[in-house]
Amino acid sequence: MAAPVQSTTRPVNLSGRALVRATGEDAEKFLQAIITTDLDDLGKGEMKPGALLTPQGKIMFDFLVSRVEGGLLFDLAASHAADFAKRLTLYRLRSKAEISLQNESFVSVSWGNDSVSSHDDSTVLDGRFPAEMKVLRHYGEIADATDEAEWAALRIAHGVAEGGCDFTLGNVFPHDVNLDQTGGVSFRKGCFIGQEVVSRMQHRGTARRRVLIATGGADLPATGTPLTSGGREIGTLGSVSGNKALALVRIDRVKDAMVSGTPILVGDVAVVLAIPPAARFGFPEQASENA
């Protein structure tokens, strides 16, 4: 069941985000060949998640991408934006494309507000959430915005993970953080960097780690706190909002705990782990053999 939606009366300013623009006649062609998102399926006025992977299939950069006049716009963590722009420039080779980092970037988000509409490149629909929620990203300075903690709570309720907040770049596959569930990975468009490894995980169903929603009987400790079961670490806490959080966990070990009735703890707080409401994966049918 989907989490209840509470409208925002004003957009929430998002700190720590930056924008990278790719323009030129060859921009989309060369990007289609390297990132996980299928740009052929990206419509005007919408934004999709995606990643640039290592050849081994690990996430090097995660982002949101949308169309702008003459090219594409990438919305990502400011701490990695300059490196991302440099990496795209490296991969560009002789393609007719320009990569530019937008140093003065203002990003905000609103949701559940019917009075706000997407009408140009500065407002786009965030495709990681159900369309009826009307989660919109806005580009441009917004004054008197509400608390960013509301955005973290919304992401947690829908199992939407982001690099830096919920996982470490270079240490996870797209399946680990549910990019295959939110339209961030295409298994139909053909080759991209790391595609062979990611496609093999998809076809063999070998993803053992997933982002789940943790609910505790009390407020949860800080991001990065280990989750344990029977004294064994099974995952790590991501973004936290009161007694709820995202957690990157080994789902086979979560299944072991469910079968044996062993409590799952974050610090000294017991938690229940749930699959995000729109996800299409489940827990393993059997407990792991190395329980």
C-alpha positions in Angstrom: 0.0 0.0 0.0 1.4 3.4 -1.0 2.3 5.8 1.8 -0.2 8.7 2.4 0.6 12.0 0.5 0.8 15.3 2.3 0.9 18.3 0.0 3.6 21.0 0.4 2.3 24.5 0.4 5.7 25.8 -0.7 8.6 24.0 -2.5 11.3 22.5 -0.3 14.8 23.9 -1.1 17.3 21.1 -1.6 20.8 21.9 -0.3 23.8 20.1 -1.7 22.5 19.6 -5.3 24.1 20.8 -8.5 23.3 20.8 -12.2 25.3 19.6 -15.2 24.1 20.5 -18.7 25.0 18.5 -21.9 24.1 20.2 -25.1 24.9 19.9 -28.8 23.9 17.7 -31.7 25.7 14.6 -30.5 25.0 15.0 -26.8 22.1 12.5 -26.5 23.7 10.0 -28.8 26.9 9.7 -26.8 25.1 9.8 -23.5 22.7 7.0 -24.5 25.7 4.8 -25.0 27.2 5.3 -21.6 24.5 5.8 -18.9 21.9 3.4 -17.6 18.8 5.5 -18.4 17.1 4.9 -21.7 16.9 8.4 -23.1 14.6 7.3 -25.9 11.9 6.8 -23.2 12.5 10.2 -21.6 9.7 12.6 -22.4 9.7 16.4 -22.1 8.6 17.6 -18.7 9.7 14.5 -16.9 12.8 13.4 -15.1 14.2 9.9 -14.7 16.9 8.5 -12.4 20.0 6.9 -13.7 23.7 6.2 -13.1 27.1 6.2 -14.8 28.7 2.9 -13.9 32.2 1.5 -13.7 33.0 -1.3 -16.2 32.4 -3.7 -13.2 28.8 -2.5 -12.9 29.2 -0.4 -9.7 27.6 3.0 -9.5 30.2 5.8 -10.0 27.6 8.6 -10.1 23.9 8.6 -9.6 21.6 11.4 -10.9 18.3 12.5 -12.3 18.1 13.5 -15.9 15.6 15.6 -17.9 15.4 17.3 -21.3 16.2 21.0 -21.7 16.4 23.1 -24.9 19.2 21.7 -27.0 20.2 18.9 -24.7 19.9 17.2 -21.3 20.1 18.4 -17.7 21.6 16.2 -14.9 20.6 16.9 -11.2 23.0 15.3 -8.7 24.9 15.7 -5.5 27.0 18.9 -5.6 30.0 17.1 -4.0 30.3 14.9 -7.1 29.1 17.2 -9.9 32.5 18.5 -11.0 33.9 15.0 -11.2 30.8 13.9 -13.1 31.2 16.8 -15.6 34.9 15.9 -16.1 34.0 12.2 -16.7 31.4 13.1 -19.3 33.9 15.3 -21.0 36.4 12.4 -21.1 33.8 10.1 -22.6 32.7 12.7 -25.1 35.8 12.1 -27.3 35.0 13.8 -30.7 31.3 14.0 -30.3 29.8 17.4 -30.9 28.6 18.1 -27.4 29.3 20.6 -24.6 29.4 19.7 -21.0 28.9 22.5 -18.5 28.7 22.6 -14.7 26.1 25.1 -13.4 27.9 26.7 -10.5 24.9 28.7 -9.2 22.2 25.9 -9.0 19.0 26.3 -7.1 16.9 23.1 -6.8 13.7 22.6 -5.0 10.9 20.0 -4.9 7.1 20.1 -4.2 4.5 17.3 -4.2 0.8 16.7 -4.0 0.0 20.3 -4.8 -2.5 20.6 -7.7 -1.9 24.4 -8.0 1.7 23.8 -9.2 2.1 22.5 -12.8 5.0 21.6 -15.1 5.0 24.1 -17.9 8.7 24.5 -19.0 12.2 23.2 -18.5 12.4 24.7 -15.0 9.7 22.4 -13.6 9.8 18.6 -14.3 8.0 15.6 -12.9 10.1 13.3 -10.8 9.5 9.8 -12.3 10.7 7.9 -9.2 7.3 8.5 -7.5 3.8 7.6 -8.6 2.5 10.2 -11.1 -0.6 11.0 -9.1 1.7 12.3 -6.3 2.8 15.0 -8.6 6.4 15.2 -7.2 8.0 18.1 -9.1 11.6 19.4 -9.3 12.0 23.1 -9.7 15.1 24.9 -11.0 15.6 28.5 -9.9 15.9 30.3 -6.6 12.8 29.7 -4.3 12.4 31.9 -1.2 10.8 31.0 2.2 10.9 27.2 1.5 9.9 24.6 4.0 12.0 22.2 6.0 14.2 19.8 3.9 13.4 17.1 6.5 9.9 16.8 4.8 11.6 15.6 1.6 13.7 13.0 3.5 10.5 11.7 5.0 8.8 11.4 1.6 11.8 9.6 0.1 11.9 7.2 3.0 8.1 6.4 2.7 8.6 5.4 -0.9 12.0 3.7 -0.7 13.8 6.3 -2.9 17.5 6.2 -2.2 20.1 8.7 -3.2 23.9 8.5 -3.3 25.7 10.0 -0.4 22.6 9.9 1.8 21.8 6.2 1.5 24.7 4.5 -0.1 28.4 5.0 -0.9 29.2 5.6 -4.6 31.6 2.9 -6.0 30.3 0.3 -3.6 26.9 -0.7 -5.0 25.2 -2.1 -8.1 22.1 -0.5 -9.5 19.9 -3.4 -8.3 21.2 -2.9 -4.7 19.6 0.6 -4.5 16.5 -0.3 -6.6 17.4 1.6 -9.7 15.9 -1.3 -11.7 12.6 -0.6 -9.9 12.4 3.1 -10.6 13.1 3.2 -14.3 16.8 4.1 -13.8 18.2 1.1 -15.7 17.2 -0.1 -19.2 17.6 -3.7 -20.2 16.4 -3.1 -23.7 18.4 -0.2 -25.1 21.6 -2.1 -25.7 25.1 -1.4 -24.5 26.2 1.1 -21.8 29.2 1.1 -19.5 28.8 -1.8 -17.0 25.8 -3.2 -18.9 27.0 -6.8 -19.1 27.3 -7.2 -15.3 24.0 -5.5 -14.6 22.1 -7.5 -17.3 23.5 -10.7 -15.9 22.3 -9.8 -12.4 18.8 -9.1 -13.9 18.5 -12.3 -15.8 19.9 -14.5 -13.1 18.0 -12.8 -10.3 21.2 -12.6 -8.2 20.7 -9.3 -6.4 21.2 -10.0 -2.7 21.2 -6.4 -1.4 18.2 -4.1 -1.6 17.1 -0.8 -0.1 14.2 -1.4 2.3 12.1 0.7 4.6 12.9 0.3 8.4 10.4 1.1 11.1 11.5 1.1 14.7 9.7 1.1 18.0 11.6 4.3 18.9 13.5 7.0 17.1 16.3 5.5 15.0 20.0 6.4 15.4 22.2 8.2 12.8 22.8 7.3 9.2 25.5 4.7 8.8 24.5 2.7 11.9 24.7 -1.0 11.2 21.7 -3.3 11.3 22.3 -6.6 13.1 20.5 -9.9 13.6 21.8 -12.5 15.9 25.0 -10.5 16.4 25.7 -10.5 12.6 25.7 -7.3 10.6 23.1 -7.5 7.8 23.1 -3.9 6.5 23.4 -0.2 7.1 21.0 2.6 7.9 20.5 5.4 5.3 18.4 8.5 5.6 16.5 8.7 8.9 13.3 10.5 9.9 12.2 9.8 13.4 11.4 6.1 13.8 11.6 5.4 10.0 14.6 5.1 7.7 16.0 3.6 4.6 18.3 0.6 5.0 20.6 -1.1 2.5 20.5 -4.7 3.6 21.2 -8.3 2.6 17.7 -9.5 1.8 18.8 -13.2 2.2 19.9 -12.4 5.8 16.6 -10.5 6.4 14.8 -13.7 5.3 16.9 -15.7 7.7 15.8 -13.5 10.6 12.2 -13.6 9.5 12.2 -17.4 9.4 14.0 -17.9 12.7 12.2 -15.0 14.5 15.5 -13.4 15.4 15.0 -9.6 16.0 16.7 -7.1 13.7 18.3 -4.3 15.6 19.7 -0.9 14.8 21.7 -0.1 17.9 19.4 -1.2 20.7 16.2 -0.4 18.7 14.3 -3.3 17.1 13.1 -2.6 13.5 10.7 -4.1 11.0 11.9 -4.1 7.4 9.5 -3.6 4.5 9.8 -3.6 0.7 9.0 -0.2 -0.8 5.3 0.1 -1.9 5.9 0.2 -5.7 8.8 -2.3 -5.8 8.4 -5.5 -7.8 10.9 -7.7 -6.0 10.3 -9.9 -2.9 12.2 -11.6 -0.2 13.9 -14.9 -1.2 11.5 -17.9 -1.0 14.0 -19.7 1.2 16.4 -18.7 3.9 20.1 -18.7 2.9 22.1 -21.8 3.2 24.9 -20.1 5.2 22.6 -18.9 8.0 
